[in-house]
Amino acid sequence: MKTLDSASAAVMDPPTLLTTSEVSRLLGVSPNTVTRWAREGRLPCRLTLGGHHRFDRQVIEGIRESLNRATPVAAEPAAIGGGRF
């Protein structure tokens, strides 16, 4: 019986690709922002023959996790200056 090494498994199991709309929902930004980031090189992507952007799910989820870690928990207004402006 033949066993598969990790390189063979990667060839047989292609990465899951996401559309611009799916990425925008995951990252909480508009589809136009995702397209702009892709064109600027901020988000790695592949272009389809029709010119549509496709994104690797694992890369996007990694970016999403880093954004969640970088966002501080908002303090309540009452804790800052007694809640009065």
N, CA, C and O atoms as a Maestro MAE file, in Angstrom:
{
 s_m_m2io_version
 :::
 2.0.0
}

f_m_ct {
 s_m_title
 :::
 protein
 m_atom[340] {
  # First column is atom index #
  i_m_mmod_type
  r_m_x_coord
  r_m_y_coord
  r_m_z_coord
  i_m_residue_number
  s_m_chain_name
  s_m_pdb_residue_name
  s_m_pdb_atom_name
  i_m_atomic_number
  :::
  1 25 0.839 -1.182 0.000 1 A "MET " " N  " 7
  2 3 0.000 0.000 0.000 1 A "MET " " CA " 6
  3 2 0.883 1.243 0.000 1 A "MET " " C  " 6
  4 15 1.864 1.304 0.742 1 A "MET " " O  " 8
  5 25 0.555 2.211 -0.803 2 A "LYS " " N  " 7
  6 3 1.355 3.417 -0.964 2 A "LYS " " CA " 6
  7 2 0.892 4.493 0.019 2 A "LYS " " C  " 6
  8 15 -0.308 4.708 0.189 2 A "LYS " " O  " 8
  9 25 1.852 5.172 0.670 3 A "THR " " N  " 7
  10 3 1.505 6.268 1.574 3 A "THR " " CA " 6
  11 2 1.795 7.593 0.887 3 A "THR " " C  " 6
  12 15 2.672 7.684 0.028 3 A "THR " " O  " 8
  13 25 1.054 8.608 1.276 4 A "LEU " " N  " 7
  14 3 1.223 9.933 0.696 4 A "LEU " " CA " 6
  15 2 2.081 10.790 1.607 4 A "LEU " " C  " 6
  16 15 1.862 10.819 2.818 4 A "LEU " " O  " 8
  17 25 3.047 11.484 1.047 5 A "ASP " " N  " 7
  18 3 3.794 12.441 1.841 5 A "ASP " " CA " 6
  19 2 3.066 13.779 1.791 5 A "ASP " " C  " 6
  20 15 2.079 13.919 1.069 5 A "ASP " " O  " 8
  21 25 3.541 14.760 2.550 6 A "SER " " N  " 7
  22 3 2.833 16.036 2.632 6 A "SER " " CA " 6
  23 2 2.791 16.769 1.299 6 A "SER " " C  " 6
  24 15 1.815 17.462 1.014 6 A "SER " " O  " 8
  25 25 3.823 16.632 0.481 7 A "ALA " " N  " 7
  26 3 3.828 17.298 -0.830 7 A "ALA " " CA " 6
  27 2 2.748 16.725 -1.731 7 A "ALA " " C  " 6
  28 15 2.065 17.471 -2.432 7 A "ALA " " O  " 8
  29 25 2.585 15.405 -1.720 8 A "SER " " N  " 7
  30 3 1.541 14.780 -2.546 8 A "SER " " CA " 6
  31 2 0.160 15.168 -2.060 8 A "SER " " C  " 6
  32 15 -0.748 15.389 -2.862 8 A "SER " " O  " 8
  33 25 -0.003 15.253 -0.742 9 A "ALA " " N  " 7
  34 3 -1.298 15.620 -0.183 9 A "ALA " " CA " 6
  35 2 -1.662 17.046 -0.568 9 A "ALA " " C  " 6
  36 15 -2.830 17.340 -0.824 9 A "ALA " " O  " 8
  37 25 -0.669 17.939 -0.611 10 A "ALA " " N  " 7
  38 3 -0.933 19.327 -0.974 10 A "ALA " " CA " 6
  39 2 -1.381 19.435 -2.426 10 A "ALA " " C  " 6
  40 15 -2.212 20.281 -2.754 10 A "ALA " " O  " 8
  41 25 -0.844 18.595 -3.290 11 A "VAL " " N  " 7
  42 3 -1.225 18.616 -4.696 11 A "VAL " " CA " 6
  43 2 -2.649 18.102 -4.852 11 A "VAL " " C  " 6
  44 15 -3.410 18.613 -5.674 11 A "VAL " " O  " 8
  45 25 -3.008 17.104 -4.077 12 A "MET " " N  " 7
  46 3 -4.341 16.504 -4.189 12 A "MET " " CA " 6
  47 2 -5.415 17.348 -3.514 12 A "MET " " C  " 6
  48 15 -6.581 17.267 -3.899 12 A "MET " " O  " 8
  49 25 -5.057 18.153 -2.520 13 A "ASP " " N  " 7
  50 3 -6.025 18.941 -1.775 13 A "ASP " " CA " 6
  51 2 -5.728 20.422 -1.983 13 A "ASP " " C  " 6
  52 15 -4.997 21.023 -1.195 13 A "ASP " " O  " 8
  53 25 -6.290 21.020 -3.042 14 A "PRO " " N  " 7
  54 3 -5.986 22.425 -3.324 14 A "PRO " " CA " 6
  55 2 -6.534 23.336 -2.224 14 A "PRO " " C  " 6
  56 15 -7.492 22.975 -1.540 14 A "PRO " " O  " 8
  57 25 -5.930 24.517 -2.050 15 A "PRO " " N  " 7
  58 3 -6.409 25.433 -1.017 15 A "PRO " " CA " 6
  59 2 -7.813 25.925 -1.339 15 A "PRO " " C  " 6
  60 15 -8.193 26.036 -2.504 15 A "PRO " " O  " 8
  61 25 -8.567 26.213 -0.304 16 A "THR " " N  " 7
  62 3 -9.902 26.746 -0.485 16 A "THR " " CA " 6
  63 2 -9.768 28.224 -0.821 16 A "THR " " C  " 6
  64 15 -9.127 28.980 -0.091 16 A "THR " " O  " 8
  65 25 -10.365 28.624 -1.911 17 A "LEU " " N  " 7
  66 3 -10.279 30.010 -2.347 17 A "LEU " " CA " 6
  67 2 -11.568 30.751 -2.013 17 A "LEU " " C  " 6
  68 15 -12.665 30.205 -2.129 17 A "LEU " " O  " 8
  69 25 -11.414 31.999 -1.599 18 A "LEU " " N  " 7
  70 3 -12.544 32.841 -1.218 18 A "LEU " " CA " 6
  71 2 -12.727 33.957 -2.240 18 A "LEU " " C  " 6
  72 15 -11.771 34.403 -2.873 18 A "LEU " " O  " 8
  73 25 -13.958 34.391 -2.385 19 A "THR " " N  " 7
  74 3 -14.266 35.526 -3.256 19 A "THR " " CA " 6
  75 2 -14.051 36.824 -2.487 19 A "THR " " C  " 6
  76 15 -13.842 36.820 -1.274 19 A "THR " " O  " 8
  77 25 -14.105 37.916 -3.208 20 A "THR " " N  " 7
  78 3 -13.969 39.239 -2.596 20 A "THR " " CA " 6
  79 2 -15.065 39.466 -1.554 20 A "THR " " C  " 6
  80 15 -14.792 40.003 -0.480 20 A "THR " " O  " 8
  81 25 -16.282 39.071 -1.854 21 A "SER " " N  " 7
  82 3 -17.392 39.247 -0.916 21 A "SER " " CA " 6
  83 2 -17.188 38.441 0.361 21 A "SER " " C  " 6
  84 15 -17.462 38.932 1.456 21 A "SER " " O  " 8
  85 25 -16.714 37.224 0.228 22 A "GLU " " N  " 7
  86 3 -16.475 36.382 1.398 22 A "GLU " " CA " 6
  87 2 -15.378 36.970 2.278 22 A "GLU " " C  " 6
  88 15 -15.484 36.954 3.505 22 A "GLU " " O  " 8
  89 25 -14.326 37.487 1.653 23 A "VAL " " N  " 7
  90 3 -13.235 38.106 2.412 23 A "VAL " " CA " 6
  91 2 -13.729 39.363 3.107 23 A "VAL " " C  " 6
  92 15 -13.353 39.623 4.250 23 A "VAL " " O  " 8
  93 25 -14.560 40.142 2.442 24 A "SER " " N  " 7
  94 3 -15.064 41.379 3.050 24 A "SER " " CA " 6
  95 2 -15.885 41.074 4.298 24 A "SER " " C  " 6
  96 15 -15.802 41.800 5.289 24 A "SER " " O  " 8
  97 25 -16.677 40.005 4.255 25 A "ARG " " N  " 7
  98 3 -17.452 39.611 5.442 25 A "ARG " " CA " 6
  99 2 -16.547 39.142 6.572 25 A "ARG " " C  " 6
  100 15 -16.772 39.484 7.733 25 A "ARG " " O  " 8
  101 25 -15.530 38.367 6.239 26 A "LEU " " N  " 7
  102 3 -14.620 37.855 7.268 26 A "LEU " " CA " 6
  103 2 -13.812 38.968 7.931 26 A "LEU " " C  " 6
  104 15 -13.573 38.930 9.138 26 A "LEU " " O  " 8
  105 25 -13.394 39.956 7.142 27 A "LEU " " N  " 7
  106 3 -12.557 41.024 7.685 27 A "LEU " " CA " 6
  107 2 -13.350 42.240 8.156 27 A "LEU " " C  " 6
  108 15 -12.795 43.129 8.802 27 A "LEU " " O  " 8
  109 25 -14.635 42.284 7.840 28 A "GLY " " N  " 7
  110 3 -15.473 43.392 8.296 28 A "GLY " " CA " 6
  111 2 -15.218 44.692 7.555 28 A "GLY " " C  " 6
  112 15 -15.320 45.773 8.134 28 A "GLY " " O  " 8
  113 25 -14.886 44.590 6.280 29 A "VAL " " N  " 7
  114 3 -14.676 45.774 5.438 29 A "VAL " " CA " 6
  115 2 -15.515 45.611 4.171 29 A "VAL " " C  " 6
  116 15 -16.067 44.540 3.918 29 A "VAL " " O  " 8
  117 25 -15.606 46.671 3.386 30 A "SER " " N  " 7
  118 3 -16.414 46.594 2.166 30 A "SER " " CA " 6
  119 2 -15.671 45.807 1.082 30 A "SER " " C  " 6
  120 15 -14.445 45.710 1.112 30 A "SER " " O  " 8
  121 25 -16.419 45.246 0.125 31 A "PRO " " N  " 7
  122 3 -15.784 44.554 -0.999 31 A "PRO " " CA " 6
  123 2 -14.843 45.468 -1.789 31 A "PRO " " C  " 6
  124 15 -13.823 45.012 -2.304 31 A "PRO " " O  " 8
  125 25 -15.187 46.764 -1.886 32 A "ASN " " N  " 7
  126 3 -14.304 47.700 -2.581 32 A "ASN " " CA " 6
  127 2 -12.961 47.827 -1.874 32 A "ASN " " C  " 6
  128 15 -11.925 47.948 -2.528 32 A "ASN " " O  " 8
  129 25 -12.968 47.800 -0.544 33 A "THR " " N  " 7
  130 3 -11.726 47.871 0.221 33 A "THR " " CA " 6
  131 2 -10.879 46.629 -0.025 33 A "THR " " C  " 6
  132 15 -9.663 46.731 -0.185 33 A "THR " " O  " 8
  133 25 -11.505 45.469 -0.056 34 A "VAL " " N  " 7
  134 3 -10.770 44.220 -0.323 34 A "VAL " " CA " 6
  135 2 -10.123 44.283 -1.706 34 A "VAL " " C  " 6
  136 15 -8.958 43.916 -1.862 34 A "VAL " " O  " 8
  137 25 -10.868 44.745 -2.707 35 A "THR " " N  " 7
  138 3 -10.328 44.855 -4.065 35 A "THR " " CA " 6
  139 2 -9.159 45.837 -4.095 35 A "THR " " C  " 6
  140 15 -8.135 45.568 -4.724 35 A "THR " " O  " 8
  141 25 -9.308 46.965 -3.423 36 A "ARG " " N  " 7
  142 3 -8.229 47.963 -3.396 36 A "ARG " " CA " 6
  143 2 -6.988 47.391 -2.732 36 A "ARG " " C  " 6
  144 15 -5.880 47.554 -3.244 36 A "ARG " " O  " 8
  145 25 -7.165 46.710 -1.574 37 A "TRP " " N  " 7
  146 3 -6.029 46.099 -0.875 37 A "TRP " " CA " 6
  147 2 -5.344 45.063 -1.756 37 A "TRP " " C  " 6
  148 15 -4.118 44.955 -1.750 37 A "TRP " " O  " 8
  149 25 -6.123 44.304 -2.510 38 A "ALA " " N  " 7
  150 3 -5.540 43.291 -3.402 38 A "ALA " " CA " 6
  151 2 -4.725 43.961 -4.506 38 A "ALA " " C  " 6
  152 15 -3.619 43.517 -4.817 38 A "ALA " " O  " 8
  153 25 -5.257 45.012 -5.092 39 A "ARG " " N  " 7
  154 3 -4.543 45.719 -6.160 39 A "ARG " " CA " 6
  155 2 -3.267 46.382 -5.641 39 A "ARG " " C  " 6
  156 15 -2.268 46.463 -6.355 39 A "ARG " " O  " 8
  157 25 -3.308 46.856 -4.389 40 A "GLU " " N  " 7
  158 3 -2.135 47.504 -3.782 40 A "GLU " " CA " 6
  159 2 -1.112 46.495 -3.278 40 A "GLU " " C  " 6
  160 15 -0.007 46.872 -2.885 40 A "GLU " " O  " 8
  161 25 -1.476 45.210 -3.287 41 A "GLY " " N  " 7
  162 3 -0.557 44.182 -2.810 41 A "GLY " " CA " 6
  163 2 -0.634 43.939 -1.318 41 A "GLY " " C  " 6
  164 15 0.190 43.203 -0.775 41 A "GLY " " O  " 8
  165 25 -1.604 44.538 -0.640 42 A "ARG " " N  " 7
  166 3 -1.761 44.341 0.807 42 A "ARG " " CA " 6
  167 2 -2.348 42.976 1.141 42 A "ARG " " C  " 6
  168 15 -2.056 42.415 2.197 42 A "ARG " " O  " 8
  169 25 -3.171 42.441 0.249 43 A "LEU " " N  " 7
  170 3 -3.755 41.112 0.418 43 A "LEU " " CA " 6
  171 2 -3.267 40.227 -0.726 43 A "LEU " " C  " 6
  172 15 -3.507 40.535 -1.894 43 A "LEU " " O  " 8
  173 25 -2.584 39.131 -0.399 44 A "PRO " " N  " 7
  174 3 -2.149 38.235 -1.473 44 A "PRO " " CA " 6
  175 2 -3.359 37.568 -2.120 44 A "PRO " " C  " 6
  176 15 -4.287 37.137 -1.436 44 A "PRO " " O  " 8
  177 25 -3.333 37.490 -3.435 45 A "CYS " " N  " 7
  178 3 -4.481 36.914 -4.140 45 A "CYS " " CA " 6
  179 2 -4.031 36.315 -5.466 45 A "CYS " " C  " 6
  180 15 -2.887 36.462 -5.895 45 A "CYS " " O  " 8
  181 25 -4.973 35.643 -6.085 46 A "ARG " " N  " 7
  182 3 -4.798 35.106 -7.439 46 A "ARG " " CA " 6
  183 2 -5.866 35.764 -8.299 46 A "ARG " " C  " 6
  184 15 -6.951 36.093 -7.820 46 A "ARG " " O  " 8
  185 25 -5.549 35.948 -9.551 47 A "LEU " " N  " 7
  186 3 -6.535 36.475 -10.487 47 A "LEU " " CA " 6
  187 2 -7.056 35.348 -11.356 47 A "LEU " " C  " 6
  188 15 -6.285 34.536 -11.866 47 A "LEU " " O  " 8
  189 25 -8.374 35.304 -11.523 48 A "THR " " N  " 7
  190 3 -8.965 34.329 -12.428 48 A "THR " " CA " 6
  191 2 -8.761 34.822 -13.857 48 A "THR " " C  " 6
  192 15 -8.337 35.957 -14.074 48 A "THR " " O  " 8
  193 25 -9.060 33.975 -14.819 49 A "LEU " " N  " 7
  194 3 -8.960 34.386 -16.213 49 A "LEU " " CA " 6
  195 2 -9.894 35.560 -16.514 49 A "LEU " " C  " 6
  196 15 -9.624 36.359 -17.411 49 A "LEU " " O  " 8
  197 25 -10.974 35.658 -15.775 50 A "GLY " " N  " 7
  198 3 -11.922 36.749 -15.957 50 A "GLY " " CA " 6
  199 2 -11.540 38.018 -15.214 50 A "GLY " " C  " 6
  200 15 -12.253 39.018 -15.294 50 A "GLY " " O  " 8
  201 25 -10.415 37.994 -14.484 51 A "GLY " " N  " 7
  202 3 -9.948 39.185 -13.776 51 A "GLY " " CA " 6
  203 2 -10.480 39.336 -12.359 51 A "GLY " " C  " 6
  204 15 -10.326 40.396 -11.752 51 A "GLY " " O  " 8
  205 25 -11.108 38.285 -11.821 52 A "HIS " " N  " 7
  206 3 -11.632 38.343 -10.457 52 A "HIS " " CA " 6
  207 2 -10.548 37.905 -9.468 52 A "HIS " " C  " 6
  208 15 -9.729 37.036 -9.769 52 A "HIS " " O  " 8
  209 25 -10.562 38.518 -8.292 53 A "HIS " " N  " 7
  210 3 -9.592 38.161 -7.259 53 A "HIS " " CA " 6
  211 2 -10.092 36.960 -6.468 53 A "HIS " " C  " 6
  212 15 -11.280 36.862 -6.157 53 A "HIS " " O  " 8
  213 25 -9.182 36.049 -6.145 54 A "ARG " " N  " 7
  214 3 -9.469 34.906 -5.276 54 A "ARG " " CA " 6
  215 2 -8.389 34.861 -4.204 54 A "ARG " " C  " 6
  216 15 -7.213 35.104 -4.473 54 A "ARG " " O  " 8
  217 25 -8.812 34.549 -2.992 55 A "PHE " " N  " 7
  218 3 -7.941 34.619 -1.834 55 A "PHE " " CA " 6
  219 2 -7.879 33.274 -1.131 55 A "PHE " " C  " 6
  220 15 -8.891 32.582 -1.012 55 A "PHE " " O  " 8
  221 25 -6.701 32.904 -0.670 56 A "ASP " " N  " 7
  222 3 -6.498 31.653 0.058 56 A "ASP " " CA " 6
  223 2 -7.116 31.793 1.455 56 A "ASP " " C  " 6
  224 15 -6.783 32.716 2.199 56 A "ASP " " O  " 8
  225 25 -8.015 30.871 1.800 57 A "ARG " " N  " 7
  226 3 -8.727 30.942 3.070 57 A "ARG " " CA " 6
  227 2 -7.777 30.988 4.263 57 A "ARG " " C  " 6
  228 15 -7.999 31.763 5.194 57 A "ARG " " O  " 8
  229 25 -6.733 30.181 4.254 58 A "GLN " " N  " 7
  230 3 -5.809 30.136 5.389 58 A "GLN " " CA " 6
  231 2 -5.107 31.474 5.589 58 A "GLN " " C  " 6
  232 15 -4.910 31.899 6.727 58 A "GLN " " O  " 8
  233 25 -4.732 32.134 4.519 59 A "VAL " " N  " 7
  234 3 -4.068 33.435 4.623 59 A "VAL " " CA " 6
  235 2 -5.032 34.472 5.208 59 A "VAL " " C  " 6
  236 15 -4.657 35.242 6.092 59 A "VAL " " O  " 8
  237 25 -6.259 34.490 4.716 60 A "ILE " " N  " 7
  238 3 -7.254 35.461 5.181 60 A "ILE " " CA " 6
  239 2 -7.590 35.217 6.651 60 A "ILE " " C  " 6
  240 15 -7.718 36.167 7.423 60 A "ILE " " O  " 8
  241 25 -7.732 33.953 7.040 61 A "GLU " " N  " 7
  242 3 -8.033 33.667 8.447 61 A "GLU " " CA " 6
  243 2 -6.865 34.072 9.346 61 A "GLU " " C  " 6
  244 15 -7.079 34.510 10.476 61 A "GLU " " O  " 8
  245 25 -5.638 33.930 8.856 62 A "GLY " " N  " 7
  246 3 -4.479 34.389 9.617 62 A "GLY " " CA " 6
  247 2 -4.488 35.901 9.795 62 A "GLY " " C  " 6
  248 15 -4.184 36.407 10.875 62 A "GLY " " O  " 8
  249 25 -4.836 36.618 8.735 63 A "ILE " " N  " 7
  250 3 -4.940 38.080 8.812 63 A "ILE " " CA " 6
  251 2 -6.042 38.472 9.777 63 A "ILE " " C  " 6
  252 15 -5.881 39.396 10.574 63 A "ILE " " O  " 8
  253 25 -7.152 37.773 9.705 64 A "ARG " " N  " 7
  254 3 -8.286 38.054 10.597 64 A "ARG " " CA " 6
  255 2 -7.890 37.860 12.054 64 A "ARG " " C  " 6
  256 15 -8.243 38.676 12.906 64 A "ARG " " O  " 8
  257 25 -7.164 36.794 12.345 65 A "GLU " " N  " 7
  258 3 -6.708 36.539 13.709 65 A "GLU " " CA " 6
  259 2 -5.766 37.638 14.185 65 A "GLU " " C  " 6
  260 15 -5.863 38.085 15.328 65 A "GLU " " O  " 8
  261 25 -4.854 38.078 13.318 66 A "SER " " N  " 7
  262 3 -3.914 39.128 13.719 66 A "SER " " CA " 6
  263 2 -4.644 40.450 13.947 66 A "SER " " C  " 6
  264 15 -4.262 41.221 14.827 66 A "SER " " O  " 8
  265 25 -5.687 40.717 13.168 67 A "LEU " " N  " 7
  266 3 -6.477 41.927 13.384 67 A "LEU " " CA " 6
  267 2 -7.221 41.865 14.712 67 A "LEU " " C  " 6
  268 15 -7.320 42.868 15.418 67 A "LEU " " O  " 8
  269 25 -7.743 40.693 15.053 68 A "ASN " " N  " 7
  270 3 -8.462 40.535 16.314 68 A "ASN " " CA " 6
  271 2 -7.537 40.713 17.508 68 A "ASN " " C  " 6
  272 15 -7.941 41.270 18.528 68 A "ASN " " O  " 8
  273 25 -6.295 40.243 17.390 69 A "ARG " " N  " 7
  274 3 -5.336 40.398 18.482 69 A "ARG " " CA " 6
  275 2 -4.864 41.837 18.610 69 A "ARG " " C  " 6
  276 15 -4.540 42.283 19.711 69 A "ARG " " O  " 8
  277 25 -4.820 42.571 17.504 70 A "ALA " " N  " 7
  278 3 -4.312 43.935 17.515 70 A "ALA " " CA " 6
  279 2 -5.345 44.948 18.000 70 A "ALA " " C  " 6
  280 15 -4.986 46.062 18.382 70 A "ALA " " O  " 8
  281 25 -6.623 44.572 17.988 71 A "THR " " N  " 7
  282 3 -7.685 45.482 18.388 71 A "THR " " CA " 6
  283 2 -7.847 45.456 19.895 71 A "THR " " C  " 6
  284 15 -8.229 44.425 20.449 71 A "THR " " O  " 8
  285 25 -7.561 46.584 20.592 72 A "PRO " " N  " 7
  286 3 -7.724 46.605 22.045 72 A "PRO " " CA " 6
  287 2 -9.203 46.637 22.417 72 A "PRO " " C  " 6
  288 15 -10.050 47.091 21.647 72 A "PRO " " O  " 8
  289 25 -9.482 46.153 23.596 73 A "VAL " " N  " 7
  290 3 -10.853 46.190 24.090 73 A "VAL " " CA " 6
  291 2 -11.174 47.635 24.443 73 A "VAL " " C  " 6
  292 15 -10.409 48.278 25.163 73 A "VAL " " O  " 8
  293 25 -12.284 48.149 23.951 74 A "ALA " " N  " 7
  294 3 -12.656 49.539 24.192 74 A "ALA " " CA " 6
  295 2 -13.051 49.733 25.651 74 A "ALA " " C  " 6
  296 15 -13.799 48.940 26.222 74 A "ALA " " O  " 8
  297 25 -12.536 50.795 26.232 75 A "ALA " " N  " 7
  298 3 -12.887 51.120 27.614 75 A "ALA " " CA " 6
  299 2 -14.263 51.770 27.622 75 A "ALA " " C  " 6
  300 15 -14.671 52.401 26.647 75 A "ALA " " O  " 8
  301 25 -14.965 51.608 28.722 76 A "GLU " " N  " 7
  302 3 -16.282 52.218 28.823 76 A "GLU " " CA " 6
  303 2 -16.120 53.723 29.000 76 A "GLU " " C  " 6
  304 15 -15.161 54.162 29.634 76 A "GLU " " O  " 8
  305 25 -17.046 54.533 28.448 77 A "PRO " " N  " 7
  306 3 -16.925 55.989 28.549 77 A "PRO " " CA " 6
  307 2 -16.860 56.482 29.989 77 A "PRO " " C  " 6
  308 15 -16.174 57.465 30.269 77 A "PRO " " O  " 8
  309 25 -17.554 55.825 30.901 78 A "ALA " " N  " 7
  310 3 -17.558 56.275 32.298 78 A "ALA " " CA " 6
  311 2 -16.163 56.143 32.907 78 A "ALA " " C  " 6
  312 15 -15.827 56.893 33.823 78 A "ALA " " O  " 8
  313 25 -15.359 55.226 32.431 79 A "ALA " " N  " 7
  314 3 -14.039 55.027 32.978 79 A "ALA " " CA " 6
  315 2 -13.060 56.090 32.466 79 A "ALA " " C  " 6
  316 15 -11.994 56.283 33.052 79 A "ALA " " O  " 8
  317 25 -13.407 56.759 31.406 80 A "ILE " " N  " 7
  318 3 -12.536 57.782 30.834 80 A "ILE " " CA " 6
  319 2 -13.149 59.145 31.107 80 A "ILE " " C  " 6
  320 15 -14.131 59.520 30.466 80 A "ILE " " O  " 8
  321 25 -12.591 59.881 32.038 81 A "GLY " " N  " 7
  322 3 -13.065 61.236 32.318 81 A "GLY " " CA " 6
  323 2 -14.445 61.295 32.939 81 A "GLY " " C  " 6
  324 15 -15.123 62.317 32.829 81 A "GLY " " O  " 8
  325 25 -14.875 60.238 33.583 82 A "GLY " " N  " 7
  326 3 -16.162 60.261 34.264 82 A "GLY " " CA " 6
  327 2 -17.363 60.225 33.348 82 A "GLY " " C  " 6
  328 15 -18.486 60.444 33.802 82 A "GLY " " O  " 8
  329 25 -17.155 59.948 32.041 83 A "GLY " " N  " 7
  330 3 -18.269 59.816 31.113 83 A "GLY " " CA " 6
  331 2 -18.793 61.130 30.600 83 A "GLY " " C  " 6
  332 15 -19.781 61.140 29.867 83 A "GLY " " O  " 8
  333 25 -18.174 62.249 30.953 84 A "ARG " " N  " 7
  334 3 -18.638 63.563 30.484 84 A "ARG " " CA " 6
  335 2 -17.634 64.116 29.492 84 A "ARG " " C  " 6
  336 15 -16.425 63.972 29.670 84 A "ARG " " O  " 8
  337 25 -18.138 64.743 28.458 85 A "PHE " " N  " 7
  338 3 -17.256 65.307 27.429 85 A "PHE " " CA " 6
  339 2 -17.315 66.797 27.433 85 A "PHE " " C  " 6
  340 15 -16.638 67.444 26.634 85 A "PHE " " O  " 8
  :::
 }
 m_bond[339] {
  # First column is bond index #
  i_m_from
  i_m_to
  i_m_order
  :::
  1 1 2 1
  2 2 3 1
  3 3 4 2
  4 3 5 1
  5 5 6 1
  6 6 7 1
  7 7 8 2
  8 7 9 1
  9 9 10 1
  10 10 11 1
  11 11 12 2
  12 11 13 1
  13 13 14 1
  14 14 15 1
  15 15 16 2
  16 15 17 1
  17 17 18 1
  18 18 19 1
  19 19 20 2
  20 19 21 1
  21 21 22 1
  22 22 23 1
  23 23 24 2
  24 23 25 1
  25 25 26 1
  26 26 27 1
  27 27 28 2
  28 27 29 1
  29 29 30 1
  30 30 31 1
  31 31 32 2
  32 31 33 1
  33 33 34 1
  34 34 35 1
  35 35 36 2
  36 35 37 1
  37 37 38 1
  38 38 39 1
  39 39 40 2
  40 39 41 1
  41 41 42 1
  42 42 43 1
  43 43 44 2
  44 43 45 1
  45 45 46 1
  46 46 47 1
  47 47 48 2
  48 47 49 1
  49 49 50 1
  50 50 51 1
  51 51 52 2
  52 51 53 1
  53 53 54 1
  54 54 55 1
  55 55 56 2
  56 55 57 1
  57 57 58 1
  58 58 59 1
  59 59 60 2
  60 59 61 1
  61 61 62 1
  62 62 63 1
  63 63 64 2
  64 63 65 1
  65 65 66 1
  66 66 67 1
  67 67 68 2
  68 67 69 1
  69 69 70 1
  70 70 71 1
  71 71 72 2
  72 71 73 1
  73 73 74 1
  74 74 75 1
  75 75 76 2
  76 75 77 1
  77 77 78 1
  78 78 79 1
  79 79 80 2
  80 79 81 1
  81 81 82 1
  82 82 83 1
  83 83 84 2
  84 83 85 1
  85 85 86 1
  86 86 87 1
  87 87 88 2
  88 87 89 1
  89 89 90 1
  90 90 91 1
  91 91 92 2
  92 91 93 1
  93 93 94 1
  94 94 95 1
  95 95 96 2
  96 95 97 1
  97 97 98 1
  98 98 99 1
  99 99 100 2
  100 99 101 1
  101 101 102 1
  102 102 103 1
  103 103 104 2
  104 103 105 1
  105 105 106 1
  106 106 107 1
  107 107 108 2
  108 107 109 1
  109 109 110 1
  110 110 111 1
  111 111 112 2
  112 111 113 1
  113 113 114 1
  114 114 115 1
  115 115 116 2
  116 115 117 1
  117 117 118 1
  118 118 119 1
  119 119 120 2
  120 119 121 1
  121 121 122 1
  122 122 123 1
  123 123 124 2
  124 123 125 1
  125 125 126 1
  126 126 127 1
  127 127 128 2
  128 127 129 1
  129 129 130 1
  130 130 131 1
  131 131 132 2
  132 131 133 1
  133 133 134 1
  134 134 135 1
  135 135 136 2
  136 135 137 1
  137 137 138 1
  138 138 139 1
  139 139 140 2
  140 139 141 1
  141 141 142 1
  142 142 143 1
  143 143 144 2
  144 143 145 1
  145 145 146 1
  146 146 147 1
  147 147 148 2
  148 147 149 1
  149 149 150 1
  150 150 151 1
  151 151 152 2
  152 151 153 1
  153 153 154 1
  154 154 155 1
  155 155 156 2
  156 155 157 1
  157 157 158 1
  158 158 159 1
  159 159 160 2
  160 159 161 1
  161 161 162 1
  162 162 163 1
  163 163 164 2
  164 163 165 1
  165 165 166 1
  166 166 167 1
  167 167 168 2
  168 167 169 1
  169 169 170 1
  170 170 171 1
  171 171 172 2
  172 171 173 1
  173 173 174 1
  174 174 175 1
  175 175 176 2
  176 175 177 1
  177 177 178 1
  178 178 179 1
  179 179 180 2
  180 179 181 1
  181 181 182 1
  182 182 183 1
  183 183 184 2
  184 183 185 1
  185 185 186 1
  186 186 187 1
  187 187 188 2
  188 187 189 1
  189 189 190 1
  190 190 191 1
  191 191 192 2
  192 191 193 1
  193 193 194 1
  194 194 195 1
  195 195 196 2
  196 195 197 1
  197 197 198 1
  198 198 199 1
  199 199 200 2
  200 199 201 1
  201 201 202 1
  202 202 203 1
  203 203 204 2
  204 203 205 1
  205 205 206 1
  206 206 207 1
  207 207 208 2
  208 207 209 1
  209 209 210 1
  210 210 211 1
  211 211 212 2
  212 211 213 1
  213 213 214 1
  214 214 215 1
  215 215 216 2
  216 215 217 1
  217 217 218 1
  218 218 219 1
  219 219 220 2
  220 219 221 1
  221 221 222 1
  222 222 223 1
  223 223 224 2
  224 223 225 1
  225 225 226 1
  226 226 227 1
  227 227 228 2
  228 227 229 1
  229 229 230 1
  230 230 231 1
  231 231 232 2
  232 231 233 1
  233 233 234 1
  234 234 235 1
  235 235 236 2
  236 235 237 1
  237 237 238 1
  238 238 239 1
  239 239 240 2
  240 239 241 1
  241 241 242 1
  242 242 243 1
  243 243 244 2
  244 243 245 1
  245 245 246 1
  246 246 247 1
  247 247 248 2
  248 247 249 1
  249 249 250 1
  250 250 251 1
  251 251 252 2
  252 251 253 1
  253 253 254 1
  254 254 255 1
  255 255 256 2
  256 255 257 1
  257 257 258 1
  258 258 259 1
  259 259 260 2
  260 259 261 1
  261 261 262 1
  262 262 263 1
  263 263 264 2
  264 263 265 1
  265 265 266 1
  266 266 267 1
  267 267 268 2
  268 267 269 1
  269 269 270 1
  270 270 271 1
  271 271 272 2
  272 271 273 1
  273 273 274 1
  274 274 275 1
  275 275 276 2
  276 275 277 1
  277 277 278 1
  278 278 279 1
  279 279 280 2
  280 279 281 1
  281 281 282 1
  282 282 283 1
  283 283 284 2
  284 283 285 1
  285 285 286 1
  286 286 287 1
  287 287 288 2
  288 287 289 1
  289 289 290 1
  290 290 291 1
  291 291 292 2
  292 291 293 1
  293 293 294 1
  294 294 295 1
  295 295 296 2
  296 295 297 1
  297 297 298 1
  298 298 299 1
  299 299 300 2
  300 299 301 1
  301 301 302 1
  302 302 303 1
  303 303 304 2
  304 303 305 1
  305 305 306 1
  306 306 307 1
  307 307 308 2
  308 307 309 1
  309 309 310 1
  310 310 311 1
  311 311 312 2
  312 311 313 1
  313 313 314 1
  314 314 315 1
  315 315 316 2
  316 315 317 1
  317 317 318 1
  318 318 319 1
  319 319 320 2
  320 319 321 1
  321 321 322 1
  322 322 323 1
  323 323 324 2
  324 323 325 1
  325 325 326 1
  326 326 327 1
  327 327 328 2
  328 327 329 1
  329 329 330 1
  330 330 331 1
  331 331 332 2
  332 331 333 1
  333 333 334 1
  334 334 335 1
  335 335 336 2
  336 335 337 1
  337 337 338 1
  338 338 339 1
  339 339 340 2
  :::
 }
}
